[in-house]
Amino acid sequence: MKLHSVFLRIDCILPKQLDPLRSPFGKQWTLVDQIPASVFDTMIRQAGWHFIWMSGSCSRRGFARTQEKAIERALGRALGAVSRQSNAADFESVHVIKYLGFLVANVTVQRRRIQQKSVLEAADQKLPQAIPAKSHG
């Protein structure tokens, strides 16, 4: 896994013409193979859709005897902290230290949202509709 790898929720809808290779990552996520976030962003925008940065990144730690496993655990925890409003995430940073014979990875993912419309809408929620005023007359 490389920095700026893109993770998509399993139920993430993409433009029809965009079908990247993906590998499963945990129960809720897939890893987009070999396409960094900047290139994926361009591909989404060329399809007329939007790859939106959401405020608030998610950072978590993972412990293991190997660096790869520590990063994988931390990444799984960070993705688990991403709210349902975000259907994608960008692997932003990783820092690994050795502590008491274990490797400790601190991973940060940036929350993202892929959608067709340019207006940010809350996931699984409908926007309230205006109620017409009654005419008095």
C-alpha positions as CSV (number, residue, x, y, z in Angstrom):
1,M,0.0,0.0,0.0
2,K,1.3,3.4,-1.0
3,L,0.6,6.9,0.3
4,H,-2.4,8.5,-1.4
5,S,-3.9,5.1,-2.2
6,V,-7.7,5.4,-2.6
7,F,-10.1,3.4,-0.6
8,L,-13.8,3.1,-1.6
9,R,-16.7,1.8,0.5
10,I,-18.1,-1.4,-1.0
11,D,-21.3,0.3,-1.8
12,C,-19.6,3.4,-3.5
13,I,-21.2,4.2,-6.8
14,L,-18.8,5.4,-9.6
15,P,-19.5,6.8,-13.0
16,K,-20.4,4.1,-15.5
17,Q,-17.3,4.6,-17.6
18,L,-15.0,4.3,-14.6
19,D,-14.3,0.7,-13.4
20,P,-10.9,0.5,-11.7
21,L,-9.5,-2.8,-10.4
22,R,-10.1,-3.1,-6.7
23,S,-9.0,-5.4,-3.9
24,P,-11.0,-6.1,-0.8
25,F,-9.8,-4.4,2.4
26,G,-11.7,-5.4,5.5
27,K,-15.5,-5.8,5.4
28,Q,-16.6,-2.4,4.3
29,W,-13.8,-1.1,2.0
30,T,-11.9,-1.8,-1.3
31,L,-8.5,-0.6,-2.3
32,V,-8.3,1.0,-5.8
33,D,-5.3,-0.8,-7.4
34,Q,-2.4,1.3,-8.8
35,I,-4.2,4.6,-9.1
36,P,-3.1,7.4,-6.7
37,A,-5.6,9.9,-5.4
38,S,-4.6,12.8,-7.7
39,V,-5.0,10.6,-10.8
40,F,-8.3,9.1,-9.5
41,D,-9.5,12.7,-8.8
42,T,-8.8,13.6,-12.5
43,M,-10.6,10.5,-13.7
44,I,-13.7,11.2,-11.6
45,R,-13.8,14.9,-12.8
46,Q,-13.3,14.0,-16.4
47,A,-16.4,11.8,-16.1
48,G,-18.3,14.8,-14.9
49,W,-18.5,13.7,-11.3
50,H,-17.0,15.2,-8.1
51,F,-14.3,13.8,-5.7
52,I,-15.0,16.0,-2.7
53,W,-12.6,16.6,0.2
54,M,-14.5,16.3,3.5
55,S,-13.4,18.1,6.6
56,G,-11.8,16.1,9.3
57,S,-9.3,13.4,8.8
58,C,-9.2,10.1,10.8
59,S,-6.0,8.9,12.5
60,R,-5.5,5.6,14.3
61,R,-2.7,3.5,15.7
62,G,-1.9,-0.2,15.0
63,F,0.6,-2.4,16.8
64,A,2.4,-5.5,15.4
65,R,5.7,-7.3,15.1
66,T,6.0,-6.3,11.5
67,Q,5.7,-2.9,9.9
68,E,3.3,-4.1,7.2
69,K,0.9,-5.6,9.7
70,A,1.1,-2.5,12.0
71,I,0.2,-0.3,9.1
72,E,-2.6,-2.6,8.0
73,R,-4.1,-2.7,11.5
74,A,-3.9,1.1,11.9
75,L,-5.4,1.7,8.4
76,G,-8.3,-0.7,9.2
77,R,-9.0,1.3,12.4
78,A,-8.7,4.6,10.6
79,L,-11.1,3.6,7.9
80,G,-13.5,2.2,10.5
81,A,-13.6,5.7,12.0
82,V,-14.7,7.3,8.7
83,S,-18.3,8.4,8.9
84,R,-20.9,7.0,6.5
85,Q,-21.2,10.4,4.8
86,S,-17.8,9.7,3.2
87,N,-17.8,6.9,0.6
88,A,-14.1,7.2,-0.1
89,A,-10.8,7.9,1.7
90,D,-7.2,8.9,0.7
91,F,-4.3,7.2,2.6
92,E,-2.7,10.5,3.7
93,S,0.2,9.7,6.0
94,V,1.9,7.0,8.1
95,H,4.5,7.2,10.8
96,V,6.1,4.0,12.3
97,I,8.1,3.8,15.5
98,K,9.5,0.9,17.5
99,Y,8.3,0.7,21.1
100,L,9.0,-2.2,23.5
101,G,9.8,-4.7,20.8
102,F,6.7,-3.8,18.7
103,L,6.2,-1.6,15.7
104,V,3.6,1.1,16.2
105,A,2.1,2.7,13.1
106,N,0.1,5.9,13.2
107,V,-2.0,6.2,10.0
108,T,-4.1,9.2,8.8
109,V,-6.8,9.0,6.1
110,Q,-8.5,12.0,4.6
111,R,-12.3,11.6,4.2
112,R,-13.6,11.9,0.6
113,R,-16.9,11.7,-1.1
114,I,-17.6,10.7,-4.7
115,Q,-20.9,11.9,-6.2
116,Q,-22.5,13.1,-9.4
117,K,-24.0,16.4,-8.1
118,S,-21.8,19.3,-7.1
119,V,-23.9,20.1,-4.0
120,L,-22.8,18.1,-0.9
121,E,-25.8,16.1,0.4
122,A,-25.9,14.2,3.6
123,A,-25.6,10.4,3.1
124,D,-28.9,8.5,3.6
125,Q,-30.8,11.7,4.2
126,K,-33.2,13.7,2.0
127,L,-33.0,17.4,1.9
128,P,-36.1,19.0,3.5
129,Q,-38.6,20.3,0.9
130,A,-40.2,23.7,1.2
131,I,-43.9,23.7,2.2
132,P,-45.9,26.0,0.0
133,A,-47.5,29.0,1.8
134,K,-51.3,29.0,2.1
135,S,-52.9,31.8,0.2
136,H,-55.4,33.9,2.1
137,G,-57.9,35.3,-0.2
